[in-house]
Amino acid sequence: MSHRFRALGCAVAAATVLAACAGPAPDDPGGGPTVITFWSSLRGTQAVVDAFNATHTDIQVDLDMTPSGAAGTNAKLTNATRAGNAPDVATADYVSLPAFAIDGAFLDLTDRVDDGFRAKLLPQAWDQVTFDGHVYAVPIDIEPQVLFYRRDLFEQHGIAVPRTWAEFEQAARDLKAAAPDTRLSTFFTSSAAHLAGLSMQVGGQWFSTAGGHWSLDFTDPGTMRVAEYWQRLVDEDLVNVAPINSQQWQAGINNGTIATYVNGAWAAAALMRSNPGGAGKWAVAPLPQWDPARPAVGVTGGSVFGITVDSEHPDEAMEFLRWMVTDPEAFEARLSSGTSSMFPAAPDLIGVADEGFDRSYFGGQDIYALFRREAATVPEGWVWGPRMTATNKIIEEGLARVTYGDTVAEALERGQEESLPDMRALGLAVDER
Amino acid sequence: MTTTELGGRVRRGTRAGTIATNVVIAAGTLYALLPLLWLLLAATKNAEALFSSNLLDVANFDLAGNIEALLDEDDGLFLRWYANSILYAVIGAAVGALVSTAAGYVFDKYSFRGKKQLYALVLISVMIPGTVLALPMYLIASRLELANTMWAVFLTVLFNPFGVYLARIFATGYVPGEVLEAARVDGASELHIFFRIGLRMLGPGFVTVFLFQLTSIWNNFFLPLVMLSDEKLYPLSLGLYSWNSQATITPEYYPIVIVGSLLALIPLVVAFLMLQRYWRSGLTAGSVK
């Protein structure tokens, strides 16, 4: 498949063929430091770049902050690649990385990742940036899904923290009986990424590149189990139905009518800031399991850095990336600009992250120890699709209709159906499983 | 059915019609004003109250705190965006309106070869949304090494086909051919005639095109998004979008973006209030002769 990735990259535009297929350009030895241009939408990046520039004389980084999301950095990067003026280094998320790799926007970094570097980051994080043995980006964090819950409400209504999804459903029934205005959790109609994470946990595999061609299956038994489970909770009014981060959902979180919240580890900091009144009330638990004997957990969120094919200084860019994701100073700088609960992909940095985090909001709980245990159970082998932004949008259009009687399973089926033409248009060999 | 009944029904119908009309107008007004009201109320709330949806609760009034946070964010980047927007919009609209007015005047008052075809081209361009042109413009700007400079945003908003179309209509209505003839007899040059006579008569038309341009440049979003990567060059629309896109991870941006959006409305309101006189007289001038 790597040939296919690369071959596709070469077919995209004549301008990138030379860069993508001719290998790295030789560096011209000149006077003064090498300047690397860098696009990122991650807050706190300016502090990281300043720290790097202060401690390095031969390489200087020039940062442009770009808007985040599909319409932000992703769209800009696609256009800039076409125009041949992409920056040396760009930030992407795990979800959109395959698109950049296939389009030939990102350089194949496999030969630049030595064993020493590889050993510094969690294998689960490398796995999500590797396609058919080829690495296309450097991950900075990995975000296992966890369960944020209102400890005070659980105690008040005598509900135990659920360890399995069966217990979670029972807890939803008990809570509704005890407090009719309160619901245990929310089914997010606007986040296919959440559903994907839940599917990852149960061994789902929406996309696969095994055997050198893409195949897709959004209705494998695991995913269907997840879809039917949440469908039941929605149908029986055991959970709220709302878009994530909507006013309605946020109001429920803040006024105590929503008792739990599933999201990646990074959301701990967001919760602290959007719900300051919840200090001391919230706690973090592992995501409930389907089979406690074989624990697994999916991810939601996380960022990666790629080197673009336009870059004239891929070696220096790689040095910068390596520093950014493994050096304690880089992480301290990132945390200096505000609270973050990003869970670093480099286990050596967990101490730094933990130290920079104020535990008091979560009642002194050692949440990083929990994140660490959870991150170790992220299954390997999950692949995001080559046009995942579009795929997610189709699924979310279906999920938005769940309130009006459509089912979660139908949304997934439509997502699969409508992703096929997109992938064929890319010239990919695709089968539906 | 008798005529009186019919007459009564007509009258009743008229009353019902009046009520229906008013209901529709009221609904339309609410539809237009409620988001504004929400913006006004939300801008005065601290984050906690904003997220709890207690919009009508006066206790959490913190407009000053929100404005302070807005001006502090990213070392006062907001004010820079404000200045950029004013620069792009005011100069862009002034130059753009002048170009459009001149072009409309020429299309109306002169005949030259290819005029019909050229005007057809202008009308066709009215139909093409700017978003479609953003990417080609970006590729051209990259070629000219103008991408990620102020010129990239500025040059691309100067030509406005809809403005040309409007200006031509205004020229037909406001600038009598006889006046131009008289000026020519007096020996004035064509440029002199345009600037001294035509443009003055076209004042209301100029203001109309200026306001349209001002609003569209002020709200211009997709083009700067594609063109600019340096935050310091952003207009307000893109800057606020950029902060808003961070808000899911960094919720402190919500109140800031809301206050910023409110402040971003002010120049448009001011422009409309200031230029309303010219504009209104323009729309009604010549209707009664």
Interface residues (C-beta under 8 A of the other chain):
Chain A: W39 S41 R43 D64 M65 T66 P67 S68 G69 A71 G72 A75 K76 N79 A80 R82 A83 G84 N85 P87 I244 N245 Q247 Q250 A251 I253 N254 N255 W266 A269 A270 R273 S274 N275 P276 G277 G338
Chain B: A47 E48 F51 S52 S53 L135 Y138 L139 S142 R143 A147 L225 V226 S229 D230 E231 L238 Y241 S242 S245 Q246 A247 T248 I249 T250 P251 E252 Y254
